[in-house]
Amino acid sequence: MFHSCPKCRIRLERREAKDGLFWRCGCCAGHAVPIALVRKRTEREFSRELWRKAVEEALPTGDPCPACTFPMREVTMRLDEFPLSAQICKACGLVWLDASDYEKLPREEPRIVIDMETRLLHRHIEIVEQCLREDHPCPACGNRLVHARNADGLLWHCTTCEAFGVTLTFLKRATVGEFPARLWQESQQGTIENDTPCPFCKQPMNALLLPPTPHARRRLALTVCRPCHFVWMTEKSFCALPWRPVDPKRVPRGSTLSSPS
């Protein structure tokens, strides 16, 4: 629920674009933009540095967030010797930009559009190769993740938290119905980010609540990393996913995880 402009104290106007939602003040022309939309519209290095400064360097001494009313963090970026000032809410991932600063955002150059399945497959391969080369910490407790292989590929497990991590490509292979497509759609629309870092790219992941499945009466709680397409979930959510029936003969030897079904 969005409240008022932090400068003018009037209600913000909701705007809808092809790449997402944002809010604008009809008086001062300031913009409230989700960090996810900033990542879509700007160069990758800019959005990463903007979020890093907000989390690691800035203090919550700015104006109240238009969404949750918590104090925002003031961040200044240098663009071609000109400063760009922004206020960022770490709690809900909202970025407030005055009219002049909004126009300074470094727009990302148009890129060739790659279909979702190809992009997910490429990222899945990158994560698998990276996992085999390096150790990665659990997003929740920091302990080393254990990776295991089953018929659909690699998955990760924290023996302390009893939580699991998979890629969206893994879910596409291992689950039934339209669950992977729905998860992808929800991850693109969600704007709430938490402090849980992705174990691979260290970017904040998005917290999602999905509708119940035939295996669970309650909604499924998951966290998704948009850049990596990595999905992290508790053991309860992992077991409640609509998995395909697993043939024990297809599970490679040495797997440390049993079938979720």
N, C-alpha and C positions, 0 to 999 in steps of 0.2 A: 504494500500500500504506500504510494508516494504522497508526500505531504506538500511542502512548499519550497520555493526557491530560497536557498540559504542567504541570499543577498536582499531580495525584495520582499520575501515572506508572502508571496502569492502562489497559488496552486500552479504546478507545472502542467504543461500540455503534453499529452502522450503523442508520440510520432512513431510511425511504422515504416521501415525501409525494407528493401529486399533482403538485406543481410541481418536484420534484427530490429529490436525496439530501442528507443531512447526517449528522453524527456527534455522539453525546452521551456524556458521561461519567456512568456510573451512580453515581458517588460524589459529585461536586461539582455535577452537573447543568450543567456547562459545555457549550457547543455549538461544533462546528467546522462552519462553513457556507461553501460556495463563494461567491465574490463574485458569481457569476452568479445564485445563488439570492437573495442579499441584494437585488440589483437587481429581481428579480421581486416580492419581498415588501414592499419599502419604497418610499417616495417617491423620485422620480428625483433631485431635488436632494440628498437625503441621501446616496444611494449614490455619486453623483458626487463630492461633497465628501469623503466617507470615503476613497475611493480616491485622490483628489488629495492629501490630507494624507499618506497612507501613502507615496506616490511622491515628493512634492516636499519634505515637511517632516520626516517622522519618520526616525529612524535605526534600523538593525537591531540593537537592543539588548534586545529582549524575549526571551520564552521560545522554545525550539525549536519549529518548526512540527510539528504532529502528522503531516503527510504527508511532507515532505522533510527535516525536522530542521534546516533553515536558521533562523537567528534571525529572529523576527518583529519587525514595527515597531509600536510602541505609539502609538495615536491616541486623542485625547479629543474628543468632540463635545458641544456644548451643546444640550440639548433642553428647552425650557420651563424654563430656569434650572437644570436638573438635568444633571450630566455623564453621558455614556455613554462607557465605555472599551472599546476593542477592540484586538486584536493582529492584524496583517495580514501575511501572507507574500507579498511581492512576486513571489517566484519561481514559486509555484504558484497564487496567487490565493485562498488560504484565509483565512477570517476566524474568529478565536477570540473567543468572547464568554462571559464568566462568566454564571451563571444569572440574576442580577439585571439585567445589561446586556442579555441576550437578550430579556427581557420588556419592556425599554424601547424596542425597535426601533419606529420609526414605521411602522405598517402602512399600506400603500397602500389607498385607498378602492376598493371594487369598481368596475370599469369595464365598459362594454358590450363584449362579446367580438366582435372583427372577424375574419372568416375570414382565413387566411394569405394567400391570393392577393390579396385586396383590400389588406391591409396592405403587402405587398411592392410592389404597383403604386403605392400612394401614396408610399412611400419612394423608389421608383425615380424618380418624377416630381420629387420634392423634390431628389434628388441631381443629376439632370440640370439642373434650373433653377439650382441652386447652382453647378454646375460651369461653366455658361455665364457666370455673373456674376463668379466669382473664380478665382484660381490656387490650386492645391493641391500640396503637396509629396509626393514619393515616400515611403512609409512606411519604406523601407530606407535610402536615401541622402540624402533631403531635397531632391533636385533637382525642378524643376517637372515635373509630369505633363503629358503631351500627350494630348488627347482626340481621338478619331476616331469616325466614324459608319459603320456598315454597315447591312445590311438589318434587323437586329434592334434597332438603337438605338445608344447611345453606349458606348464602352469607353475605358479609360485605359491609357497605356503610358509606362514610364520608359525613355528612350533610353540611360541610363547602366547601369541594372541589367538591362535587357532583361526586365523583369517587366510583368505585366498586371493590371489591376483591372476588375471588372465588378460589376453588381448581381445579386442572385438572380433578379430578374425577367428580366434579360437572359439568364441561363443557362436559365431556364424556356422562353424563346422559341427559343434557339439550340442547345440540346442535345437529344438523344433519350433515350428511356427514362425511368427514374425517378431519374435522377441529381440534379436539383434538389431533389426531395422528400427524398432520402437525405441530401444535403448539409445541408438545413435541419434535419432530425432530429438529425444528428450535431452540428451547431452548438449546438443546444439542450441536448444531453446533456453535451457536453464541458465540463470545468471548468478546463483548463489555459490560463492567459493568459500572453502574453509581453509584452515591452516595446515591441512594434511598435504605434504609435498609428494609429488610423483617420485618413486624410487629411481626412475631413469633420467628424466630431464629436470627434476627438482621444481617444476612449476606447480602452483597450487591446483588441486583437483576440485572438481565440481561435485557437490553432494546432491544426489537424486533420490526421489521416492517414487518407485514404480508401482502400478496397480498389482493387487494380489495375483498369484498364479494358481493353477489347479493343485499345486503342492503346498501352498501356504495361504492362510486366511488373511494375514497381515500384509501390508505394503512392504515391498523390498527396498532396503536401504543400501545404496551403492555409492561409490565415489569414482568419478571418471576423469581421466586426464585428456583434455581435448588434443593437445599437440601430439601425445604418444598413443592415443587410443587404448590406454591401459585402464583396466577396470579392477577396483579393489572392493572386497566385500567380506562380511563376517561369515563364519561357518554356517550360521543359520540361513543367511541369504543364499549362500553357495548351494546348499542342499535343496533349497526351494526353487531353484531355477528349472525350467522345463527341459531337462536333459534328454538327449536321444538315448534309447536303450544301448548299453555297451556290451559288446561280445567279449568275454574275458580272453578269448584267443587272440584278439587284436591288440591287447595291452602289452607293450614290450616288457621284457624282463628287466628287473631292476627298478621298476616304478615304485616310488615311496608312498604313493597315494592310492587309496582305493576309489572305486567308482562312486560318484556323488549320489547315484540312485540307489 
